[in-house]
Amino acid sequence: MKFLRQFAIILVICFLGEALHRVLNLPIPGSVVGMILLLLGLMTGVIKLKHIEETSEFLLDHLAFFFVPAGVGIISSLDVMKGNWVPIFVIIVISTIVVMVTTGITVQLLKGDK
C-alpha cells in the first residue's frame, strides 16, 4: 500500500505538470514542469523525501526499461531517417556536449565551486 501511495504522489505531480503546460501554454514540456514542481515540493518541505523515496528508487533502478519504446520508435522510423545520418549524428554529438557542459557548470554552481 505504501508503494501505491508513493506512486500516486509522483503521478499527481506529473499530471499537474502536464495540466500547467497545457493550461498556461508553456514552451517547456509538461514532464519538465512536473519535475520542477517535484523539486519545489521537496525543497519547501511540502513533499518529504520519505513520501516518494522507495518508488523513486524503483523507477531509477528500472530506468533502462523506459527507453524501450523510444528505441522501437527509432527502429520503425529508419526509412524516414535514411539519408540524414550525418546531420543526425552532428546533432547528437553537439547536444551531448552541450548537456555535459551545462550539467558540469550547474553542479559547480550548486556546490559553490568556481
DAVENFEN-V563582 format. One record per pair of residues at least 24 apart in sequence whose ideal C-beta (glycine too) atoms are under 6 Angstrom apart, sorted by the first residue. I is the first residue (numbers start at 0). J is the second residue. Records with the same first field share a line. If there is no record, write none. Layout:
# DAVENFEN-V563582
I->J ; J
This chain:
# DAVENFEN-V563582
5->51 ; 53 ; 54
6->54
8->50 ; 51
9->51
12->36 ; 37
